Every structure is written in structure tokens, then in C-alpha cells.
């Protein structure tokens, strides 16, 4: 199949050079490129001629990575930024102005919420934070000044699935755009543009790269906003580095293989944890209610439900600390999406900026742990988890 992620990931994206080309992508470290004359420089900077002038505007490694991501999302365009938060900032700065209003899911990553609920207010942008699982609540929040609706495909850390098609309908009825953070899914699990999203962002640092050694983000879409957003990317200094793009392109080559293994293991680990008496709750798409399971079937590719799962221990913070101390072979890392399985404690890391009451409202307790399942054998991860549970 032409658009099969398995084939897109594995094949190198390389800029042609003369009559032959290298089989692996070169690294282009140049910060500036020589121009023949002022006329060519102007033509290049206007986009009339294909080529490069200054790394902050664009460079071959970012273009090659962006093209791969564009294909995976079946987008019309894709831009690579210096981080996932930079991609989110680019969407905000390129779409909003003073007086505008945004609707933000109350379950988004803590820094994402801070960007829209606190920082954008300094630029005159209002934000309403709502439960986007309730479509009625979203409809009530959207108004004539609403320009953007932000959700996550799979929420962090409680793994609630967004009804992308319904949310897109609500946004478009108000002449607003739907921005979806697809980081927890990745494009080999979900392509939000297929369900009506206008903009999709990813933290490439996570699943797409998969090796915890780069900081990059992605913003893509199918509308005509690329020229404006590309200009904003340069103006606000949100550009990516060639080396990080080169590394991420290498990581992307195995994305489909890594996610196939990780998603399969995560599903089985969720079932295992759900049967343990020390565990009071397990959050994974296949274990959610019937409506959420139906959304997973409709929106997710290849019967995958993601490589993330979240569970809560009965003994609270003491139990979480005992578990992590005993399960040392699963490192405590406040990130996700790499080849090795890692664990995080949302209350003290990703959602530390929320009050205890706000955390409880989301379902986050002191005993809640978030597992990013990697590519190790299922037996290995199961054994470590059971060792951890035995200490609780």
C-alpha cells in the first residue's frame, strides 16, 4: 500500500544530488548557504526557487524529516520545530491575536495548559478550560471569538480518547480550528487529520524519535496556512537543529516496528495489572467504557491502542515509592516513548503545577503511575512489574 506506515518509515528520505545519491541521509550542519547573486537570494527567500539560505528559515535535514512526517499523517504540509512545546507555541502564535478565545481540554499536558491558560493571556488571548469528553460542555464554551480548540488524541496521563470528528464539527461550526496533540498516539496509531482536525502537533522527542536523545516537535495540516506558519517559525526562533533532525530521521525508520511491539505489550500489561489486588484502577483504551472502546476502533490504526498505560496503587504515595524502589529495572523517567520501558509519577512531574484538588478532578492520585511501554520482551517487563507489586 502506498500510504502504509510500515513502508513510509523504513525507506530513507534523501535529497537528490547529481546523478547519484547516498543511501543514508547526510547531515547538513551549515548555518548559511552561498547565493550566486542578490537576485537568487531574493528568489530563495521568497520561496520562488527551491533551495536554502539560512538555517533558521529551513534546512535539508528538517525538510527531510518533515516530509516523512507529512507522509505519515497524510498532510499537505509539515513543519519541524525545536520541541513539542515549540510546535504548540507556533500553532498559538500563528493562529491567535489579542481578543481571541481558545477552548482547552482540562486533561492536556500541564505545560500545554500553562501556555494557553496563563502565558497567552499576557497577549490578550482568553482561554476556557473544559472537559472535552463532554461535547455539551464544549459547545457551551465555544463562542463567536473562539479561534482554536485544543485536545489530545489520548490524554496525558489518564488516556481518555478524544472524539475527534465530533469536536471538529463543533469547532468548524464556530469557524474555529481544531488542534490535536497526537503525541501519545503517534501517526502509526492515529491520523487526526483524517477525522477533521485542522492542525496536528507531535512531540517528535517521544515515540517518533524513540531514543530519548533529541528535542523536536511537529506541526502539520491540510489547509493553506503553511507559508504564514513557516514565517512565524523563523520570526519567533522556533527552528530545529540539523543534528536533532538527522537523529530523529534515524529513529523514525523503526517507529512502526517499535510501536507494534510496544502497543501489543501495553495491552497485555494492562490486563495483568487490572487483575492485581494492589491496583485500584488501570487506564488503557481497551479497558475503558464502551463509548471509548468504540472511539478506539474508529480512530486507531491496525487495532493498536497506544503504548502508554496508567495505574493507581492502593497504598498511595508510599505504595508508589515502594513500587519504584523495587522495580528499579524500569527507570523513573519523566518522559515517554523510548525503546526501553520507563515509569513516571504524574503528581510530582508532568502535573506538579496543578493543585491537589485539580489533580483529583482529573483522576490523578499520589499513587498514580504512568508506564511508557518499550520494546523489551513482555516476560521481562511483567517480571519487573510483579517484583514492584510484591513490595507494595
C-alpha positions in Angstrom: 0.0 0.0 0.0 1.3 3.4 -1.0 0.3 5.1 2.4 1.3 2.2 4.6 3.3 3.4 7.7 5.4 0.3 7.6 6.7 1.3 4.1 6.9 5.1 4.8 9.0 4.6 8.0 11.5 2.1 6.6 12.5 3.9 3.4 15.1 6.8 3.6 14.0 10.3 2.6 17.1 11.8 0.8 17.7 14.9 -1.2 18.9 14.0 -4.7 22.5 15.2 -5.5 23.6 14.9 -9.1 23.3 11.6 -10.8 23.6 9.5 -7.6 22.5 9.8 -4.0 23.8 8.5 -0.7 21.7 5.6 0.7 21.7 7.1 4.2 20.7 10.7 4.8 23.7 13.1 5.1 23.9 15.6 8.0 23.9 19.3 6.8 25.4 21.4 9.6 25.7 24.6 7.6 24.1 27.6 9.2 24.2 29.7 6.0 24.3 28.9 2.3 26.2 30.7 -0.5 24.0 32.5 -3.0 25.0 33.2 -6.6 23.8 36.8 -6.5 21.2 39.1 -4.8 18.6 38.1 -7.3 18.9 34.4 -6.4 19.0 35.2 -2.7 15.7 37.1 -3.0 14.2 34.3 -5.1 15.1 31.7 -2.5 13.9 33.8 0.5 10.6 34.4 -1.3 10.2 30.7 -2.0 10.2 31.2 -5.7 13.2 29.0 -6.1 13.9 25.7 -4.2 17.0 25.9 -2.0 18.4 27.2 1.3 19.8 30.4 2.6 19.7 30.4 6.4 19.3 27.5 8.8 16.7 29.2 10.9 14.4 29.5 7.9 14.8 25.9 6.8 17.5 23.3 6.1 17.7 19.9 4.4 17.5 17.8 7.5 14.4 19.4 8.7 12.8 19.2 5.3 13.6 15.5 5.0 12.1 14.8 8.5 9.1 17.0 7.8 8.4 15.1 4.5 8.4 11.8 6.3 6.0 13.1 9.0 3.8 14.7 6.3 3.5 11.3 4.6 2.7 9.5 7.8 0.0 12.0 8.7 -1.2 12.2 5.1 -0.9 16.0 5.5 -0.5 18.7 2.8 2.4 20.2 4.7 4.5 19.7 7.8 6.9 21.8 9.8 9.6 20.6 12.3 10.2 22.8 15.4 12.7 22.8 18.2 10.4 20.9 20.7 6.8 19.8 21.1 6.1 22.9 23.1 7.6 25.0 20.3 5.1 23.3 17.9 2.3 24.2 20.2 3.5 27.7 20.6 3.8 28.0 16.8 0.1 26.9 16.4 -0.9 29.5 19.0 1.3 32.4 17.7 0.3 31.7 14.1 -3.4 31.4 14.8 -4.3 33.8 17.6 -4.3 37.5 18.4 -5.5 39.8 21.2 -9.2 39.4 21.8 -9.3 35.8 20.5 -10.6 32.9 22.6 -9.4 29.3 22.9 -11.1 26.2 24.4 -8.6 23.8 26.0 -9.2 20.3 27.3 -8.7 20.1 31.1 -6.7 16.9 30.5 -3.9 18.2 28.4 -0.2 18.1 29.4 0.5 20.5 32.3 2.8 22.8 30.2 0.3 22.9 27.4 -2.4 24.1 29.8 0.1 26.7 31.2 0.8 28.0 27.8 -2.8 28.7 26.9 -4.3 29.4 30.3 -1.5 31.6 31.6 1.0 32.8 29.1 -1.3 33.5 26.2 -3.4 35.7 28.5 -0.5 38.1 28.6 -1.0 38.6 24.8 -4.7 39.2 25.3 -6.0 35.7 24.5 -8.7 34.2 26.7 -8.9 30.5 27.5 -11.7 28.3 28.7 -10.6 25.0 30.2 -13.3 22.4 29.9 -13.9 18.7 30.0 -13.8 17.8 26.3 -15.2 14.4 27.0 -18.5 16.3 27.4 -19.5 17.6 24.0 -22.2 19.7 25.5 -19.6 21.4 27.7 -17.5 22.1 24.7 -20.5 23.5 22.8 -21.3 25.8 25.7 -17.7 27.1 25.9 -17.3 27.9 22.2 -18.3 31.4 21.2 -18.1 33.9 18.4 -14.5 34.8 19.4 -13.3 31.2 19.6 -10.5 30.5 17.2 -8.9 27.3 18.5 -9.9 24.1 20.3 -7.1 22.1 21.8 -7.3 18.4 22.7 -5.1 15.4 22.9 -5.8 12.2 20.9 -5.0 10.2 24.0 -4.9 12.4 27.1 -1.9 12.6 29.5 -2.0 10.7 31.8 -5.5 9.2 32.1 -5.6 8.0 28.5 -9.1 9.4 27.6 -9.7 9.3 23.8 -10.9 12.4 22.1 -13.9 12.2 19.8 -12.0 14.0 17.0 -14.8 14.0 14.4 -17.4 15.4 16.8 -15.0 18.0 18.2 -14.1 19.1 14.7 -17.8 19.6 13.8 -18.2 21.8 16.9 -15.1 23.8 16.1 -15.9 24.3 12.5 -19.5 25.4 13.2 -18.0 28.3 15.2 -15.4 29.0 12.4 -12.6 27.8 14.8 -9.9 25.3 14.1 -9.3 22.0 15.9 -5.7 21.5 17.1 -4.9 17.9 18.2 -1.8 16.9 20.2 -1.2 13.4 18.8 2.0 12.6 20.9 0.6 9.7 22.9 -0.7 8.0 19.8 1.9 8.8 17.1 0.9 8.7 13.4 1.1 4.9 13.3 -1.8 4.7 15.8 -3.9 7.7 14.7 -4.1 10.3 11.9 -6.3 13.0 13.4 -6.4 14.9 10.0 -8.5 12.0 8.7 -11.2 12.8 11.2 -11.5 16.5 10.7 -8.6 18.0 12.7 -7.2 21.2 11.2 -3.8 21.1 12.8 -1.9 18.2 14.4 1.2 18.5 16.6 3.5 15.9 17.9 6.5 15.9 20.3 8.9 14.1 18.0 11.1 13.7 21.0 8.8 10.9 22.1 7.6 8.0 20.0 8.7 9.2 16.6 12.3 9.5 17.6 12.1 6.8 20.3 15.6 7.1 21.7 15.5 10.0 24.3 18.3 11.9 22.6 16.6 14.7 20.7 14.2 17.6 21.4 11.9 18.3 18.4 8.3 19.0 17.6 6.0 18.7 14.6 3.1 20.8 13.3 1.2 19.7 10.2 -2.1 20.3 8.4 -4.0 20.2 5.2 -5.0 23.9 4.8 -3.2 26.8 3.2 -1.5 28.2 6.4 2.0 26.7 5.8 3.6 29.9 4.3 2.4 32.0 7.3 3.4 29.4 9.9 6.8 28.9 8.3 7.4 32.6 8.5 6.3 32.6 12.2 8.6 29.7 12.9 11.5 31.8 11.8 10.4 35.0 13.3 9.9 33.5 16.8 13.1 31.4 16.6 11.3 28.1 16.9 13.5 26.3 14.4 15.1 22.8 14.7 18.7 21.8 14.6 20.1 19.7 11.8 21.7 17.2 14.1 18.5 16.6 16.0 16.5 16.2 12.8 19.1 13.8 11.5 18.9 11.7 14.6 15.1 11.7 14.6 15.0 10.6 11.0 17.1 7.5 12.0 14.7 6.9 14.9 11.6 7.3 12.7 12.9 4.4 10.5 11.9 1.9 13.2 8.7 3.7 14.5 6.3 1.2 13.0 8.3 -1.8 14.5 8.7 -0.2 17.9 5.1 0.7 18.2 3.8 -2.6 17.1 5.8 -4.4 19.9 5.0 -1.7 22.5 1.3 -1.5 21.8 0.9 -5.3 22.0 2.8 -5.4 25.3 0.9 -2.5 26.7 -2.4 -4.1 26.1 -1.3 -7.3 27.8 0.2 -5.5 30.7 -3.0 -3.5 31.2 -4.9 -6.8 31.6 -2.3 -8.1 34.0 -2.4 -5.0 36.2 -6.2 -5.0 36.2 -6.2 -8.4 38.0 -3.8 -7.3 40.8 -5.3 -6.6 44.3 -2.8 -3.9 45.0 -4.0 -1.9 42.0 -7.2 0.1 42.4 -7.5 1.4 38.8 -6.0 0.8 35.4 -6.4 3.2 32.5 -5.9 1.9 29.0 -8.2 2.4 25.9 -9.2 -1.3 25.7 -10.3 -1.2 29.3 -12.3 2.0 29.2 -16.1 2.2 28.8 -17.9 1.1 25.7 -18.0 4.5 24.1 -14.3 5.0 24.5 -13.7 1.5 23.1 -15.8 2.4 20.1 -13.7 5.5 19.5 -10.6 3.5 19.6 -11.9 1.1 17.0 -13.0 4.0 14.8 -9.9 6.3 15.1 -7.0 4.0 15.7 -5.0 2.1 13.0 -4.1 -1.6 12.9 -6.0 -2.5 16.1 -3.5 -0.6 18.2 -4.4 1.4 21.3 -1.1 3.0 22.2 2.0 2.2 24.3 1.0 4.1 27.4 -0.9 2.9 30.4 -1.6 4.4 33.8 -2.5 2.6 37.0 -3.1 3.6 40.6 -1.8 1.8 43.7 -4.0 1.4 46.8 -1.2 2.5 49.1 -0.9 6.0 47.7 2.4 7.8 47.6 4.0 5.2 49.9 2.9 2.4 47.6 4.2 4.3 44.5 7.6 4.9 46.2 7.9 1.2 47.3 6.9 0.0 43.8 9.5 2.2 42.0 12.2 1.3 44.6 11.6 -2.4 44.0 11.1 -2.2 40.2 14.4 -0.5 39.6 14.9 -2.1 36.2 12.1 0.1 34.9 13.7 3.6 35.3 11.8 6.5 36.8 12.0 9.0 33.8 9.5 11.9 33.5 9.3 11.4 29.7 8.0 8.7 27.4 8.1 6.9 24.1 11.6 5.4 24.0 12.8 1.9 23.2 13.0 1.0 26.9 10.1 0.8 29.3 10.0 3.7 31.8 7.7 4.9 34.6 6.7 8.3 35.7 4.8 9.8 38.7 2.4 12.4 37.3 1.6 14.1 40.6 5.3 15.1 41.1 6.3 15.6 37.5 4.0 16.4 34.5 1.1 17.7 36.6 3.0 19.1 39.5 1.7 22.6 38.7 -1.9 21.6 39.5 -3.4 21.8 42.9 -4.2 18.5 44.8 -7.9 19.2 44.1 -7.3 19.7 40.3 -5.2 16.5 40.2 -8.0 14.6 41.9 -10.5 16.0 39.5 -8.5 14.5 36.6 -8.2 11.2 38.4 -4.6 11.7 39.4 -3.8 10.4 42.9 -0.5 10.2 44.8 -0.4 6.5 44.0 -0.9 7.0 40.2 1.9 5.8 38.0 2.3 6.2 34.2 4.0 3.4 32.3 5.6 4.0 28.9 6.0 0.5 27.5 9.1 -0.1 25.4 10.4 -2.9 23.2 11.7 -5.4 25.7 10.2 -8.8 25.9 6.8 -9.0 27.6 8.2 -11.5 30.1 10.9 -9.1 31.3 8.5 -6.2 31.9 5.9 -8.4 33.6 8.5 -9.8 35.9 9.7 -6.4 36.9 6.2 -5.2 37.5 5.3 -8.2 39.7 8.5 -7.6 41.7 7.4 -4.0 42.2 3.9 -5.0 43.2 5.2 -7.5 45.7 6.9 -4.7 47.6 3.7 -2.6 47.9 
